[in-house]
Amino acid sequence: MDLKSQAKIANMSTSTAAGGLERALRAALGGEYVEFGEGTRAVYATDSSNYRQIPIGVIFPRSAEDVVAALAVCAEHDVPVLGRGAGTSLAGQACNAAVVFDFSRHMNRILEIDPEARTARVQPGVVLDDLRRAAEAHGLTFGPDPATHAWCTLGGMIGNNSCGTHALYAGKTVDNVLSLRVACYGGGEYEFGEYDDASYAALVRSDAPEAGILGSLREIGRRHADLVRERFPDIPRRVSGYNLDQLLPDRPLNVARLLVGTESTCVLVTEAVVSLAPSPAHRRLLILGYPSVFEAADAVPSVLATRLPRPLLGLEGFDVTLVRQMRSRGLNLEQLPLVPDVDEALVRGSGGWLLAEVGGSTEAEAHDAAHALIASLPVEVEHRLLVSPAEQRGAWAIRESGLGATALREDGGHNVEGWEDGAVPPERLGEYLRAISELWEEYGYSGAWYGHFGQGCVHTRNDFDLHTESGLRAYRRYVERAADLVVSLGGSLSGEHGDGQARGELLERMYGPELVDAFRQVKTVFDPRGRMNPGKVVDAYPLDTNLRYGPSYNLAQPTFGGFFALSDDAGSLQHAAERCVGVGRCRRDDTGVMCPSYRATRDEKHSTRGRAKLLVELFQGEVTQRTWRNKEVREALDLCLACKGCATDCPTHVDMATYKAEFLAHHYRRRVRPRAMYALALTPWIVRIGARVPALTNVALRTPGISALVKRLAGVTTRRPAPALAAKTLRRRLRSRRAELPDLPTMVLWPDTFTDAYRPDVGQAWQAIFEEVGERVAVPSDWACCGRPLYDAGMLKLAKRTLRGLLDTLDQYIANEVPIVVPEPSCLAAFRDELPGLLPDDPRAAKLASLARSPAEHLLSLAPGDLSPLTPAADEGSEPRVLIHPHCHARAAKAAEADRLLLIQLGYSVDVLDAGCCGLAGSFGFRAEHEPLSRRIGEEQWLPKITSAIGGGEGGGRVELLIDGFSCATQYTHLAHPTAPRPLTLAELIGRNCNRWPVSR
């Protein structure tokens, strides 16, 4: 593509955005399915690659008919188009100056599964794991499974020719596609599959519209057959380029498989029929340890050649650098001990591991296959056999988090992709890794190795300098030499991530100009005007242009008067937002917490990734305004529940709750906030006043008519009852015991606002429990607060003053290093996170953060024998079963696991629920404009999982639901059926056998 054409396409994103194109698309699809706003365009300007191109607009088609209609409109306006799934592409193919068709929001249905034929018919927006779960009901699966399998879409996989761990067993995506229904630029619609000579002749005779396309493709295949046979490497992971091998004249013409991997440069897929493979019901995972990653790679051919009763399902690998980076980021810490020789490898600074998976239809088959592999190993190879599904999932989590773990270096700097997907013959993998490592040393780069060792495709991320002109020149030289190296070894530039812009211009080095021209001819057959994802794969943009973080990238000043220290990000909100590398984990909805607002809205800008991208774009000021008054950013952050799920679940630890608080503090500087912000953010002070006259306060807030008026004036929802204040606060209840307070307490029980004013019974219960186990408990009588509700409103000046008051109140205990036990999980999170983050210069802040504990954490710090008074009585010979719903902030504060460990130690049978965020999130669900979304999250996602878990236990016996967080318990009370079991707090559960128990049983 010449520079003039590139400039014309790039300028379209601004020249047409407010013009007739948007109106025409709205008329064709409906207004709610077309978005041309600044915020949406900013969010879709990048994928998970190094590249950034601002789109013209984004549409969300509901059907194939919508796709055809939209393509016709785009053709009338002569604008480029681009298909997109989960937006996790790593070569730049999912961003362009084009109209983006996002298939993930609406075209996400599994249309049919035929277990007899072992096929599935799906729309392009179907999430892979949704298809796999549906297929597993029939003992089947879709074989290719990238690490993003829980949120990547089938359309994206078809576009990229994705592979994943089990491509060793089931082949690449191209090997599993049977037919495609597609739409072409201008609105033509076709269904393509495989055609032998007879079926092609029949189409010609019937004058079928696709006959002309097939004829042109047959001719391209005939002319280039010899070169295809000569230059297409015969390796497991040849993904680069178009699949011209599907056009060879000595085999049936397979147009569907030709189009796999074309990255929407030819057509948009609207429906696919794919093959399903048998899914072994029983599996074993063997972890093999080697002195170095090179020796692990050298061992691959022998492992592959081992004769087993059942074939290998997967053969993955990683190196010690990945393990070290995981430890530095706090990732998979519980799983890493599964890796044999891991501590010794970290000490010596060298090590590599292979993960070999086998399986069978029975336990015996899986067992025999695993032990046959073990028997074939050299005696010096360390190994560990994982039998339990939980341990196997843990080991796979190590491998699958490779991209997130390598995104941030141990020094806090960012690694990027760029040469992360080369593939070579497996027997030459060790040679390839050694040669690339020598290039790293020559250019001063570093990285970790992980990936699909069994198929010769290994990934990495490196510390490339893309910010400076000299760094870019070095980067280009390095990539060109790496490409030549791969080709010399008989490999492919891409082994699963595709070519896009990152490798498109390098294809001649692999295939030569004649075959690259054949790619161009294929594209012209489907897209004669060159408007399908232009500048990617064919006539590609130079690999060092359109860079997200190139030399023209604006860097904010290191100090901008921020409130949070952001010490891991050089004090920069911009640097913190750049943590997001587009992995898309926040689009996952089957496990974890992140991201509840995305799960409910399916809107990218209401995902953690979307918000992070908007914050990054804020500092660029190109597609959205570079100002703290930015409305697009504020609107995206408005639906952030500040649950801190991302701080735990995001592999790069994006902490959107903190970023939201920081942004809002600047956004509302010297401005009046919405009245609901004041009413809810100042809750601790309002409650402190109301608790002096609790009966009157409860009448005002809970009496029909009066309460509705008060709530409307405050901007608070009228659909929820206000929590009732206790008749007497915890502090007031304990005043009569002041003379009994210990002079030398062994712990402090902190009376947080929720425990003090709303649940003093819980506070007294904890005091009784701790005294029963021998603790000397101090409960401060002076009022202070962690300021928890202030952060959601960005009232950080007041928060800092409040936290200083907290430090002053606890000063004597901090000085004497007395543990501070905080019953409310959200307050504990504030002690550990916001406190040191807002007051980094006060040494008491970090010290208090280290002293703060949850009740369970403190009990676990005592001698096990001290806890005997809390052991439950047997109930008809069976131990009680407890279902724990952990508070989101307890997870973020790394305190949730202590509840489980404590209950197990006390003799309970424990299950930790994976129900996600409750949706109330403190003040969020009480704001009138947020209440419908809060209720939707709770009713559609959270509550059904809890209800199912309560009714799904095995073996009968007593079942207790434990919900410790005040916000979660409130949401449960509001949403659960009146006959649903009442949840208990941890104090109620374990304190019932306590002799000092103060609450009526």
N, C-alpha and C positions, 0 to 999 in steps of 0.2 A: 504494500500500500504506500503510495507516494505521500510526501509531507502535506501537500495541499489537501488531499482527501482526509488525512488524519485531522488536520486543523478544522476542516468543515464539520466533521463528525463531533469533535470535541466542543465546538461552539454551539452545537444543537441543544446542549443541556441548558443553556441560558436563553437562546433565541426563541425556543418554542414552548418553554415550560408554561408560560401564562397565555399562550395563544390558542389557536383553533384545535390543536391536537388534543389537549386535555378535554375541551368541550366535546369533541367528537367521540373520544373514548368514553366519557361519561354517558353520552347519549346511547352508545352501543352496549355498554355493560351495566350502567347504573352508577350513580355518584359514589356510593360507599365502597365500590370496588376499584376506584381509581384514586391515587394519592400523588399529588405533585408538590406537596408542601416542602418547605425547607428541611424540616426535621426528618421526614421520610427519606428524602434524597440524601441527606447526610448519613443516615443509618445504612443505606444501601451502597454507599460510595466505595466500600471495601468488602472483601471477603476475609479469608484467613491467610491471605498471601501478603507479599510485600507491596502490592499494587493498590492504587486508588484512582478511580475515575467516577466523577459525579454523574449519576444517571439523569436522564431527562425526566423520568417519573417512574412510578411503580404501579402495576395493576395486579389484582388478585382474582384470576378467573375462577369461575365455579364449575365450568364444564368445557368440553371440547368445542362446543358451539361458541362459547365466549372467546376461546383462544383464536378460532378462525375469524371471528368478527373483529377482534382487536388487531390481528395481523393485517387484515384488509385495511383498517383505518391507518395503521402505521405505514403501510405501503402507499396509501394515498398521500401521506405527508412526507414520504421518503425518509423515514427515520429508522435507525438501527433498533434491533430488538435482542433480548437476552433472556434465556430461561434460567431459573434459579430454584434450588430446593432449600437445603438448610444453610446455604451460604458458607460452607466450610472448605471451599476449594483452596488449594495451596499454590496454584500457579497463575492466579489472576483471571481465570476464565469465568468467574461469577461476578465480575464488576466490569462496567463499560459505560461509555457515554451513550446510553441507549434507553429504551423503554424496557424495564425489567418485568418479566412475568414471574411472579412468586406463586408457585404451585402448592406451597406447603399449607396455606391457610384453609383452602376450601377443597382442592382436588386431591383429597387424601384418603380415598375409600378403597378398601379391598373389595373388588366387585365380585370375585368368584374364586373359590378354591376347589379344584377337582382332585381329590386324593387318589382316585384310580389312575388318572393320567399323570399324576404328580405335577400339576401345573397350577399357576395362580394368575388371575387377571387383575391388574391393579392400575390405579391412577398414579401419576408421577409424584404426587406429594405424599404418598404413603411412607411412613417411617419404617425403616427396615425391621426393627424389633417388633413392631406391631404385626408385620407379616410373619415374622418368625414365630411369634406366640400363637397366631392363628394356625399356622402350619403344624406346630408341635402337637396340636390336638389330634393330628393324624399321623404322628411319628415322622414328620417331614420338616425340612427347613430350607431356607434360601441360603445356599452355601457361602458365597462371598460375604464377608463381615468386617468392614473397616473398624478401627477403634472407636469411631463415632456411631456405631451401630444403633445406639439407643435414640439417636435423633437425626441421623442422615436419612435422606429420602431415596426412594428407588429411582426417581427421575435423575437426581444428581449422580447416583451410582452408574446409571446408564450413560449419562453425559461424559463421565470421567473414565468409564471402564474400571470401576473400583474392584478391589480384590480382598484384602484383609487376611486374617490368620488362616481361615479355612479354605482359602483358594487352593492350598496344597491338596485338599481332599476333593473339592467340588469345582475348581476352576475359577477363572475370572468372570466378571459379570457378562462379558461377551459370550462366554461358553454356556450361559444359562438363560439367554434371551431367545425366545421362539418367534415372536412377532411384535411389531410396533405399529401403533396407530399414530400418525404424525400430521402436523400442519406445517405448511410451507409459507414463506413470505409472500404476501398478497392474498392468502386465504385458501389456497388449495389444500385438500385433505386426502390422505392416502392411508392404506394399511399395507405394510410390507412384511414379508417373511422370507421363506426360501423357495427358489424356483429352479426346477430342472428344465431341460430343453422343451419337454412337452407342455409344461404349465406356462412357460414363456410364450410358446407358439399359440396356445389357446388365448392368451391375453391379446396377442397381436391380432388374431382373427376376430376377436370381439371388439376390437378398437377400444380397449380399456384405457383410461387416461394414464395409468402408470406404465403402460407398455413402452411409451417413448422414453421414460426415465430408465427403465430396465435396459432398453436397447443401447442407450448412451453408456450406461455403466458396463455392459458386456463388452463394448468396444474398447473402453478404457482398460478393462482387465486383459483383453486380448493383446493390446499394444504393449502393455507393460509387464506381461507375465514373466518373461525371463528375468527382468530386473527385480521383480518382487521375490522370486525364488532365490535370487542371488543375494539380495541385500536385507531381506527381512530376517532378523536373527531368530533361530529356532531355540528360544529359551522360554521358561515358564511365565516370565513377566514382561513380554514385549507389549508395552502400552502406548508408546510414542507413535504419533502419526495416525493416519486413517487406516482402517483394516482392509487394505487392498487385497490381502490374501483371500478375502471373501468373494473376490471377483475373478479368481483364476478360472480359466476356461475348462480345466479338467475336473471341475466339481460343480455342484449346484450353486447358482448365484444366490447369495444370502444377503439381501439388502438390509434386513433388520440388524444383522450383526455388523455389517459395514458401518451403520450409523451409530453403533455403540462406540463411545469414546470421541465423538466429533464435537462435544462440548457446545452444543447448540449453535454451531457454525453452519449447519446445513438445514436443520429442521427443529421444531419443538415437538417433543413427545407428549401425547395426550393420554395414551393408554399403552400398557405393555402386557404381553403374556410371557411369563417366565417359568422355567422348570424348577421343580423342587427336588431336593435330594433326601434320601433317608437320613434321619437324625439319630445317631447311636444313643440309646437310652442310658447307657452306663459308660463312664469315662474315667480315665486315669491320667494324671499329669506328672511327668517326670522332669525334675529340674536337674540339669547336668552342669557341673562346675568345672571351669578350665582356668589355667594360670593367666590367660589373657584373652581378650576378645578375638585376637587373630587366631589363636589356637582353637577357640570355639568355632570360628568360621572354617578352619581347616578340617574340623571333625564332621562338618555337615555331610559331605559325600558318603562317609562310612555309615552315618546314622540313616541316611536315605536308602542306602543299599542293604540295610539289615532286613533279612527275611522275617516277617512277622505274620502271625495267624490272621491279623486284621491290619489294614493299611494305616499308616500315620494320618492323623487328622490335621495336625499342625506342627510346625517346627519353627519356633520363634527364638529370638535372642536379644540380649542387651549386655552392656558393659558396666564396669565399676564406676565410670564417670556418671552414668545415669543414676546409679544408686546413691552416689555422693550428693548429686543435685537434689534428689528426692529428700534425702535427710535434711539438707539445708533449707528446703521449703516446707518441711513438715508433712510430706506426702507419704502415704502408705507405710507409716511407721510401724503399725501393728503387723503388716504383712511381710516386711523385709526380713524378719527372722526366719521365714520359710526358706530363704535362699541359702543353700549350703555354702559354707566357707565365706560368708559375706563379710564378717568382721575382719577376718584375716586378709581378705582382698582389699578392704579399705585401708588397712595398715600398710600393706606393701604397695598400694596404689596401682594395682593391676588385677584384672579378673574379667572373665566373661562367662555367660551362662546361656544354655539352650533350654527351651521349654518344649518338650516333646509330648504331644497329646495322642493317646490311643483310645479306642472305645470299642464297644460291641453291643449287641442286643441283649446280652445278659451280663451279670456281674462276673461270671466265670470267663467269658470271652474277653472282657476288659482286663481282668486280672492276668490272663494268660499272655495277652499282647504286651502288657507292661513288663512282665517278668522275662519275656523273651528279649525285650529290648535291654533290660538290665543285664541279662546274661551275656549280651554281645559287647558290653562296654569294656574298654581297657581298665585294668585294676586301678590305675592312678586317677580315674575320673571320679570326682566326688559327685554324689547324686542323692536326691531325696524324692521319694514317691509320695504323691499327694492323692489320698483316696477320697476324703470327705469333700462334698461339693463346696462347702464353705471355704476350705483351704484352697481348693482349685480356683474359686472366684477371687480369692485374695491374691494368688499368684498372677492371674490374668490382669488384675487391677494394676499391678506393677508395670506390666508390659503396656497396657492400654493408656496409661497416663504419661507415656513417653513424651508426647508433644508438649503437654502442659508443664511437665517437669523440666524440660530443657529450654523453655521459653525465657526463663530468668536465670542468669548466672548466679553463682554463689556470692559474687560481689555486688549483686543488685542490678547489674547491667542486663540489657536485653539481647538475647540471641534471636536470629531470624532464619527463615528458610532461604533457599536460593539454589542450593545443590543438595537436596535432601531425598532424592527419589530414584537415583540410578539403580539399574538392575543388570546383573551379569549372570553368566552360567554359574549355578551353585558350586561347581567344582573349582571355580576361579575366585570365589568370594574372598578368601583370605588374601589372595594377591591384590584384589581390588582395595580392600580396607587398608592394607599396608601402604599401597601407593597413594591413596587419598590422604592418609595420615602424614606421609612425607610432604605432600603439597601443603597441608596445614602448617607444618613446621616451617616450610619455606616462606609462606605468606604471613605467618604469625597468627594463624587462626587456631581455634580449639572447638571441641564439640564432643558429644556423646553419641554412641552407636546403639540403635535399637531397631527391631523390625523383623522382616520375614526371611530369616536366614535360610530356611529350607527351600526358598525359591530365588535366592540370590538378590533380594531387594532389601536394602537396609537404609533406614532414615537417620537424619541428624539435623541439628540446627547449629548455626555457627555465629561467631561474633564478627560478622562482616561490618565494615564501616560503609554505610550507604549515605551518610550525612555529608560527606565531603567529596569534592571532585576527584581528589587523588585516591580516596578510598573506593570510589566507584570504578576508577580505572583498574585498580588492583583486583577488584571483585570480578570485573569482566574478564580479565586475563585468567584468573583462577577458574571461572566457570568454563571458559573455552578449553582450557587444558583438561579439566575434569571430564568434559564431554568427549574430547579426543581419547582420553584414557578408557572410558567406558566402551567406546566404539572399537578400540583396539583389542579389547577383551571379548568382543563378540556380544556386547550388551545393548541395552536400551537406555536412552536418556531418562525416560520415565518408566517406573515399574508399577505405578498405580495412581499417582496424583495427576497425571495428564500433563499436557504441554502448555496450554494457555499462552501467556506472554512470557513466562519464565524460561520456556524451552522452545517456543515456536520458531524463533530465528535460528536455532541451532540444528534444526532438523536436516538441513543439507549436509551437515557434518556426519550424520548417521546414514542418510538415505541417498545423498547425491541430488543434484538439481533436477534430474529427470523424474524421479519419484515424487519430489516435492511439487513439481509441476503437475503430476498426476493427482496429488491431493487437491491442488487448485482446480483441476478439471472436474473432480467429483463435487467440490463445493459449488462450482458453477452450474452443474446439472440441477441442483436443488435450490440454489440461491444465486441466480444470474446477476442480480443487482448488488450483491455483496453487502447486504444489510443484516445478515445473521451473525451476531457477535463478532463484528469486524475487528481485525487486528489481533486475533487469537488463533493459534495453530497455523493458519494459512496467511501469508503476507502479514506476519505478526509485527506488532510494535517492537522496537528494540527492547531487550531485556532490562536495560538500565534507564528506562523512561517510565513515566506514570507512577513513580515510586511514592509509597505512602510516607516514608520518612527520608526522602531524598534531600539534596542540598537546599532546596527551596522551602523545606519544612520550617515553620515558625516555632521557635522555642521560647516559652515564656521565661521571664526573669526568675532566677532561682528563689528569690524572696518576693512575695507579692502581698505581704501582710496577712498571711494565712493564719488560721486558728489552730488547726491540728498540726502536730509536728511532722507527721508523715515521714518518720525517720528512715523507713526502709525505701523511700522514694525521693531521697534528697530534698525533702521538704516541698516537693512540687506536686500539686494536684494533677497537672498535665502528665507528669511521669507516672503517677499512680494510675491514671486512666489508661495509659499506654500498656499497663500490665495485660490488658485484654488483647489476646492475639487471635481472637475469632474462633476458638475451638468450638464454641456453641454448646458447651455443657449445660448452659442455662436454659436451653430449649428442651432438655430432657424432662419427662413428666412421669416416669415410672418409679422413681426413687429419689430420696433426698428432699431438700427443701427448695432449692433454687430452681426456678424463679416463679413464685406464686402468681404474680401479676401477669406474666407471660402465659402461664398455664391457663389462666382464665380468659385472657383477651386474644391470644395467638397473634399478638401484634409485636413485631420485632423491636419496635422502639420501647416497648415495655418489658424487654428482657434485660438482663444484666449487660449482655454484649451490646445491645442497642444503646443503652444509656452511656456505656463507656465510650462508644464511638461518637456519640453526640458531644460528650465532654471534650474528646480529642478535637473534634471539628470546631468546637467553640474557640479554641486557641488559634485555629487557622483563619477564621473569619472570612472564608470564601463562600461556602454554601449556606452558612448560618452566621449570625452576627457575633463578632468578637466583643462581647460585653456581658457583664454579670447580670444585666437585665434581660438576657436572652429568654424569650418566651418559650421557644421550642425545647430548650433544655429543662426549663422549669416544669413544663407540661409532662415531659417524659419522667422526670423525677417525682412528680406529684403522685403517681401510682406505685412508687417504690414503697413497700411496706416497712422498710428498714428492719427486716427480720434477721439480717446478717446471714442468711442462708448462703449467699455467695462467698462470704468470708471463709466458710467451711468447705462448700462444695466446689467452688471454682478452682480449677487446678493451678491458676496463677494468683489465687487469693485476692481477687478484686473485692473490695469492701465498699459496696455502693452505699450502704447506710452512712458511712463516714463521709463519702464524697457528696452525698446529698446534703448532709448537715453543713459541710463546708460551703457548698454552692449557695444554699439558702441564706447563710449568714451574710454573704456578699450581695446576694440578690435583693434582700430586704434591708440592706444598710440604709439608714435614714429614710425608711419608707414604712408605711403602716401595713401590717400584715392582715390577712383575713381574720375576722373576729374569732373563728373557731380555733385558729392557731393559739390565740391567747388563752381561750377558755380551757383548752386541753393541755397546752404546754405548761401552764401555771397550775396544773392539778395539785401538786404537792402543797402549794401555798393555800389554795382554795380549800383543800381537804383539811389542812391544819386549822383553818378558821372554822370550817363547818363541823369539825370534830368536837369543838367546844360546846356546840348545841346540836348534837347529832339528830335528835328527834325532829327538831324544826327543819334541819337540812334535808332529812329524808322526806319529810312532807313536801318540801318545795321541789325536790327532784323526782319524786315517785308518785305523787298524787295526780291523777288524770286532770287535764285542764291546766292546772298550775305548772306542772312539769313540762307540758308541751310548749307553753309560752316561754318558759325559761330556756328551754333547749333551742327553740327557734331564734330567740334573741342572741344566743351564744353561737349559732351556726352548727349545732350538734343535732344528730339524727333524733327523730321522735320515734323511730321504730325499735329502739332498744331501751329497756329500763336502765336507769342509772344504778350502779352498784350501791348497795346499802351500807352506810357507815355503821360501825359497831357502836353499841351504847357507851362503851368506855374503851379508850385506846390502850394499847399494850403498855405504853409508858405510864399512863394513869393507874392501870391495874397494879403495876409493880411499885408504885410509890410507897405503899405500906410496907414493902420489904426492903426499903433502902438501907435500914440498919443491918440487914443480913447480907448485903453485898460484900463479896470477898475483897480483902485488901490486896491480895496477890492473885488475881484471876488467872486461870489457865487459858481462857478464851473469852472473846466478846461476842455476844449475840446482837447483831445489828438490827434495830427496829426500823426497817425500811418502811416507806410510806404505805405500801400495800399491806404488809404484815401488821404495822402499827394501827392503822385506821380501819382497815376493812376485815382483816383476819387475825385479830389479837389472840384468838384461841390457838391458832397455829403457832404463834410466837411463844405462848405459854407452854404449849406441848413440846416445842423444841427445848425450852429451858428445862422442863421436867426430864426429858430424855437425856440431856447432857449431864444433868446433876445425878441421874440414876447410874450413869456409867462413870461417875467419879470426877467430873469436871467442876471447876469453880467458875461460875458463869457471871460475867458482868454485862449489864444492859444499860447503855448510856441513857441518861435522862434528858440531856440537852438535845434539842431538835436540830437536825441537819439532814441534808439530802444529797443524793448522787446526781440529781437533776435529770434523771432518765427521760422524761417527756420533752425536755428542752431541745434535745438533739434533733428530734423529728421536725421541729419548727426552725432549726438553724439559729436558735437564740444562744449563741455560743459565748457572748460576753457575759450574760447572766449565768451561764453554765460554769464558766471559769470561776466567777465569784462564789457560786454555790459550792463548787468543789473545794475551794480554799477553806470555806467554812467547815466542810466535812473533815478536811485534814486537821483543822484546829480542834475540832471536837474529839477526834481520835488521836490527838497528838501524843498523849502519854502512853497509849497502847502501842502506837507505832514505834515510839522510842524504845519501849521494852520488848518489842517484837512479839506481841501477844497475837495469836491468830484471830482474825475477824471473820466470823461466820455470818453469811448473808443468806437468809432464807429465800428471797425472791430472785429467780434466775436473771431477770432483766437488769436488776440492780447489781448483781454480781458481775454481769458483763460490763456494766459501766465502771465498776471498780477496777476491772482488769484491762479495759480497753480505753474508754474515753478519758478516764482520769489521767493516766500517764501520757496519753496522746495530746491532751489539752494543757497539761502542766508539766512539760518535760524538764523545766528548769528547777522544779521543786523536788529535791531528792525524796521527800516524804511520799510523793505520788507513786513513784516506782516501788517504794518499800511497801506501801499499803496494798498496791496491786499484787505483790508477792505474798502478802499475809492474808489476803481475802480468800475465803474458801466457801464452798457449798457445805450444807450440813453433812451430806454423805461423805464428802472429801475429808471433813474433819473426823468423822467417826472411823473412817478407814485408816486414819493416821494413828489411832489408838491401838493398844494391844488387843488381839482378837479375843482374849479371855474377858476383857472389860465389857464386851458387847453381849455377854450371855443373857443379861436381863431383857434384851430385846428380841430374843429368839421366839418365834411364834409357836403357839400350841398347835399340835397336830389336829387336823379336822377329819375325824373318822378315818384315820390312818393314811390320809393323803396330804401332801404338802400343798399349801395354797399357791395358786398360779396368779402371777401379777403381770398385767399388761402396762408397760410404761410408755406414755407419750412424752418425749422430751421436749422441753421448751426450745424454740429456735435459738434464743440467746444462750441457753445452757450449752447447746452444741457449739456455738461460736466461742464461748468462754472455755471450751474443753472440759466442762464439768458434768456433762450428761452421763458419761460412762460410769462415773462413781456411783450413781444410783443403782445401776445394774449390779456392779461388783459388790456393793454393800448388801443388797437383798440376797444375792447368791450366797454370800458368806453367812447370812442369817438363816439360810435354809429354805428360801423361797424358790419356786420355779418361775423364771423370768423370761418374758419376751419383750423386746423393745420394738415398738410400733414404728413403721416407716410410712407415716401418714402425711408428711409434709407440714406446711405451715397452716395453722388454724384459720388464718385470714383476719383475725381481729387486730393483732399486732399493736397492742396498747391503744394509743389514741386513734390509729388509722380507721378502724371500723366504726368509731363514734362520730366521725365527721359526716355530715349529711350527704355530701357528694360522693363519699367513698363507701357508704354503707352497703349499697347494692353489690359492689364488687367484693367487699369483705364477706358478705353473706354467700355470694356465689362460690367463692373459694372454699368456704367452710362446708356448704351443703353439697357441692358437686365433687369435691376432691377429698377433703379431710374427714368429714363425719362418716361417709360411707366406708372408708377404710377402717375406722375405729369400730363401727358397728359390725362389720364383717369379722374383724379379729375377735370381738367379744363372743360372737356366736360360732366361731370356727375352731374353738379349742378341742383337743382330744382328751378323752379319759374322764370327762366330767370333773366334779370337785368344785371348790370355791374359786371364783375368778374375781379379781379385784382390778379395777381400772385406776391407774395412778396418773394424775395430771397435777403437777406441782405449780406450774406458772399461773399467776392470777389471771392473765389475759386469756390463756387457753381455757382455763376453767370457766371463765365468764362466757366465752364463745360457746362452749359445750352446753352451758346452762341455757343460753339463748336459742340454740338450734336443735338440741337433742329432744327426742320425744319425751313427754312427761313421765312415761313409765321406764325410760332408759335407766340403767344402773347409775347411781350417783358416784362420781369419781372421788377418790381419796387423795389427800396430800401424803407425801412420804412420812410426815410427822404423825399423821393419823394412823397410818398403816403399821408403822413399827413401834408406836408408843402405846398400843392398846394393852400390852402386858406389863407396862411400866408401873411400878408401885406409886410413883408420884404423878401419874396421869391426871391432868387437871380438867379435862373436858369430859362431859357426860358421854358415856359409851352408847 
